Amino acid sequence: MGAADIVPGVSGGTIALIAGIYERLINALSSIGPNLWQIFRQEGGIKGLVSVWRQVDATFLLFLLLGIATSFTTLAGIIKHLLDNQPLFIWSFFFGLVVATVFILLSEIQRWNIGRAALFVTGLVAAVVISSLPLLTTTPSLPYLFFAGAVAICAMILPGISGSFILLLLGAYDAVLEAVHSLNFTIIFTVIAGMATGLLLFTRALKWLLSRYYQATLALLTGFIAGSLVKVWPWKVDALGALNSDAINNVMPWQYPTGPHWLITVGLMLLGAILVSLLSWWGTRSNRA
């Protein structure tokens, strides 16, 4: 999940969904709220803390956060280097990963009907539209950064849409990175407050949907993931048709300035597909154990 969230366009929620931990993650996050204080007060002391710990499934969240943090510290530099210097190859890997994810999730949707098909198409179109929006370049204010943080955390949880990409779209990505780099705590805490607010509100809505309309919600989320393929398409150029780290315009493989590189790109797509298939198998096996 950490590696996926580093890449603008790939969501950690996608990895959680394919690994079979998405519903547990949403349930754990949605249990965080003011009611925890009442749970603590009922028993108090160590027993109260243990009750709160169990209520939020804190052991699960702790290990998940440790894994994400480990991924950020070990892979962030490598992925950033590949995005800047070998974008075709890193995007090919993630494209294969996302394609395989879509097929696996489609196979899990039972009893297709018009409603579920419509939700799939709705999710697909929404993700394509979001991925195609022009980037905002305005200087963000603190209220705007609060809003951007709330929206970005929702996207980070939602499979198919990247939180970092939403920050890019809203013109807040550079401001947040600069704030972290320069330790501007005013901006950092504003964004964190927005993320906490979005997290508390959005996870509760998702939990309600998953508990009552699981198959329909899965169809919608799978559509989101399918639509994100527009963003992770490997062959990209800039507005002048040149190659650089800012290239965002999709072209056909044979229109790519240095050629399609079929052998490497297809090989990396297969590697991504195999990896996510193994992750899905492992998640299914762990859930049955």
FIKOLPA-929304 format. One line per 5 residues: number of its first residue (from 1); for each residue z, x, y of C-alpha. Coordinates in steps of 0.02 Angstrom, whole numbers, plus 32768, in hexadecimal, padded with zeros to 4 digits. Each point is the difference from the previous one (the first is absolute). Layout:
N
NUM> Z/X/Y | ...;
***
This chain:
289
1> 8000/8000/8000 | 8028/808F/8077 | 7F59/8054/7FE1 | 7FA4/7F5B/801B | 805A/7FDA/80A3;
6> 7FCD/80AA/8047 | 7F49/7FCC/7FFA | 7FCB/7F84/8089 | 7FAD/7F76/7F9B | 8063/800E/7F5E;
11> 80A0/7F9B/7FEB | 809C/8031/7FA2 | 8010/7F47/7FD5 | 7F62/8011/7F97 | 8053/8086/7F96;
16> 809F/7F97/7FEF | 7F9B/7F6A/7FC7 | 7F9C/805F/7F7D | 809E/8058/7FC2 | 8053/7F58/7FE0;
21> 8090/801A/807C | 7FBC/7F9B/8092 | 8061/7F5F/7FE1 | 80A1/8062/7FE2 | 7FE3/8060/80A2;
26> 7FE7/7F60/8063 | 809B/7FB1/7FB3 | 8069/8099/8029 | 7FC5/800D/80B3 | 8010/7F45/8021;
31> 80B6/8005/7FC7 | 802E/8071/8094 | 804C/7F97/808A | 809F/7FC2/8055 | 803B/7FAD/7F5E;
36> 802A/80AD/7FBC | 8096/8008/8074 | 8045/7F5F/7FB5 | 7FE4/8043/7F50 | 8062/809C/802F;
41> 808E/7F9D/8050 | 8017/7F92/7F66 | 803C/8093/7F97 | 8019/808C/807F | 8016/80B9/7FE0;
46> 7FA3/8057/7F74 | 7FE0/7F5C/7FA2 | 7FAE/7FB7/809B | 7F91/8099/8014 | 7FCE/7FF6/7F49;
51> 7FD4/7F48/8014 | 7F94/8026/8098 | 7FAE/8091/7FA4 | 7FD1/7F8E/7F6F | 7FC9/7F72/8072;
56> 7F7B/806C/8054 | 7FCF/805B/7F5E | 802D/809F/805D | 7FEA/8076/7F6B | 7F4B/7FC8/7FF1;
61> 7FE2/8011/80BC | 8055/80AA/8005 | 7F94/804C/7F78 | 7F65/7FB1/804C | 8029/8049/80AC;
66> 8023/80AA/7FB2 | 7F55/7FFB/7FAC | 7FAA/7FCD/80A1 | 805C/8087/8063 | 7FD4/8084/7F7D;
71> 7F4A/7FCC/8009 | 8000/8009/80BE | 804C/80AE/8003 | 7F93/8049/7F76 | 7F59/7FA6/8015;
76> 7FF3/7FD5/80B9 | 7FBD/80AB/8030 | 7F86/8006/7F6F | 7FBB/7F51/801F | 7FF3/8020/80BC;
81> 7F9F/80A0/7FDC | 7F8A/7FA5/7F8A | 7FE4/7F71/807B | 7FD4/807E/8088 | 7F97/8077/7F96;
86> 7FC5/7FA4/7F64 | 8001/7F47/8031 | 7F74/7FD0/7F88 | 8061/803D/7F69 | 80AC/7FB9/802C;
91> 7FB3/7F56/802D | 7F9F/8001/7F5B | 80A2/8015/7F9F | 8055/7F71/805C | 7F64/7F92/7FF4;
96> 8004/800F/7F42 | 80BB/7FDD/8002 | 7FEB/7F60/8066 | 7F6A/7FC1/7F9B | 8061/8014/7F5D;
101> 8096/7FA9/8050 | 7F95/7F69/802E | 7FBC/7FED/7F4F | 80AD/8012/7FB1 | 804C/7F7D/8074;
106> 7F6D/7F89/7FE9 | 8021/8005/7F44 | 80B5/7FCA/8020 | 7FD0/7F62/805E | 8006/7F6F/7F86;
111> 7FA2/7F5B/8008 | 7F8A/8020/8091 | 7FDC/7F67/8069 | 7FB0/7FD9/80A8 | 80A4/8017/805D;
116> 8023/80AD/7FB9 | 7F4C/8036/8018 | 800A/7FC7/80B6 | 80A1/8063/8019 | 7FAE/809B/7FB5;
121> 7F6C/7FEF/8077 | 8076/7FE0/8092 | 8060/809F/7FDB | 7F5F/8063/7FEC | 7FB5/7FC2/80A3;
126> 80A4/801C/805F | 800C/80B5/7FC3 | 7F49/8022/802B | 8016/7FB8/80AF | 80A1/8062/801F;
131> 7FB0/80A1/7FBF | 7F6A/7FE7/8073 | 8060/7FE1/80A2 | 7FE9/807F/808D | 8093/8073/8023;
136> 8068/7FDB/809B | 801A/8092/8077 | 807D/7FB8/807D | 80A5/8058/8024 | 8082/7F99/7FA0;
141> 809E/7FBE/8053 | 80A8/7FF4/7FA5 | 7FEF/7F44/7FDC | 7F50/8021/7FBF | 8041/808D/7F90;
146> 8085/7F89/7FBD | 7F76/7F84/7FD5 | 7F93/808A/7FB5 | 808F/8039/7F91 | 801F/7F4E/7FC2;
151> 7F48/7FE5/7FD6 | 7FEB/80AD/7FB2 | 8092/7FEB/7F88 | 7FBA/7F59/7FC8 | 7F5A/8055/7FDD;
156> 8057/808D/7FA4 | 8050/7F83/7F89 | 7F63/7F97/7FF0 | 7F88/8049/7F7E | 7F55/8030/8042;
161> 802C/801F/80B6 | 804B/80A5/803A | 8090/8004/807C | 7FBF/80A2/804B | 7F55/7FB1/8017;
166> 804D/7F6B/805A | 8056/8079/8077 | 7F56/8050/801D | 7FB1/7F56/8023 | 808A/7FD3/807B;
171> 7FF2/80A6/805B | 80B3/8031/7FD4 | 7FE0/8084/7F79 | 7FF6/8096/8075 | 8095/7FC4/8067;
176> 806C/7FEF/7F64 | 7FCA/80AA/7FBA | 8021/8053/80A8 | 80AA/7FAC/800B | 8030/8041/7F54;
181> 7FC0/80AE/802B | 805B/8008/80A8 | 809A/7FA0/7FC3 | 7FEB/7F75/8081 | 808C/7F94/7FBB;
186> 7FDE/7F70/8078 | 7F55/7FE4/7FB3 | 803A/802A/7F50 | 808F/7F82/8003 | 7F91/7F7C/8051;
191> 7F80/8010/7F74 | 8089/8002/7F7B | 804B/7F61/804B | 7F56/7FAC/7FF8 | 7FE8/8039/7F4D;
196> 80AC/7FC0/7FCD | 7FDC/7F57/8050 | 7F55/7FF2/7FAD | 8049/8037/7F5A | 8089/7F7C/7FFF;
201> 7F8D/7F72/8032 | 7F65/802C/7F9B | 8053/802B/7F5B | 805A/7F58/7FFE | 7F5B/7FA5/8017;
206> 7FAF/8067/7F76 | 8092/7FE3/7F8A | 7FF0/7F44/801B | 7F45/8005/7FDE | 8010/806D/7F65;
211> 808A/7F94/7FB6 | 7FA1/7F5C/8019 | 7F48/802D/8001 | 7FF5/80A5/7FA3 | 7F4D/7FF0/7FBF;
216> 7FBC/7FC0/80A6 | 805B/8089/8060 | 7FBE/8083/7F86 | 7F4E/7FC0/801E | 8019/8011/80BD;
221> 804A/80B0/7FF0 | 7F74/8036/7F8B | 7F84/7FC4/8083 | 8059/806C/8082 | 7FF0/8097/7F8F;
226> 7F47/7FDD/7FDD | 7FDE/7FF0/80BA | 8051/80A8/8022 | 7F70/8053/7FA3 | 7FA2/7FF8/80A6;
231> 807F/8078/804A | 8006/8079/7F6C | 7F43/800B/7FE9 | 7FE3/80BC/7FE8 | 7F5D/801B/805F;
236> 802C/7FFA/80BA | 7FB4/8048/809F | 802E/7FF8/80B7 | 7FA3/7F9D/8086 | 7F7D/808A/800D;
241> 7FE5/800B/7F44 | 805F/80A4/7FF3 | 8090/8035/7F90 | 80AF/801A/8045 | 80B3/7FC7/7FE3;
246> 7FE4/7F69/8074 | 7F6D/7FB9/7F9D | 801B/7F46/7FE1 | 7F50/7FB8/7FEE | 7FCE/7FDB/7F4D;
251> 7F52/8036/7FC5 | 7FA6/7FF8/7F59 | 8018/8099/7F91 | 7F4C/803C/8017 | 8016/7FF6/80BD;
256> 8092/8079/7FFF | 7FD0/809F/8060 | 802B/8078/7F73 | 7FC4/7F8F/7F72 | 805F/7F88/7F8F;
261> 8052/8086/7F92 | 7FF5/7F88/7F6D | 8050/8070/7F7D | 809E/8026/8062 | 8015/7F55/8054;
266> 7FE6/7F9B/7F61 | 8071/8078/7FA1 | 808A/7FE9/8081 | 7FE9/7F43/7FFD | 8016/8002/7F43;
271> 809A/806D/8013 | 804D/7F84/807B | 7FD5/7F6F/7F8C | 804C/8057/7F69 | 809E/802B/8061;
276> 801E/7F4D/803A | 7FD9/7FBE/7F51 | 8084/8074/7FB8 | 807A/7FC9/8087 | 7FDF/7F4A/7FD5;
281> 8019/8023/7F46 | 80A2/805D/8024 | 803F/7F74/8070 | 7FD9/7F7A/7F7E | 8054/8067/7F78;
286> 809B/801E/806B | 8010/7F46/8029 | 7FF9/7FD3/7F48 | 8083/8081/7FD0;
***
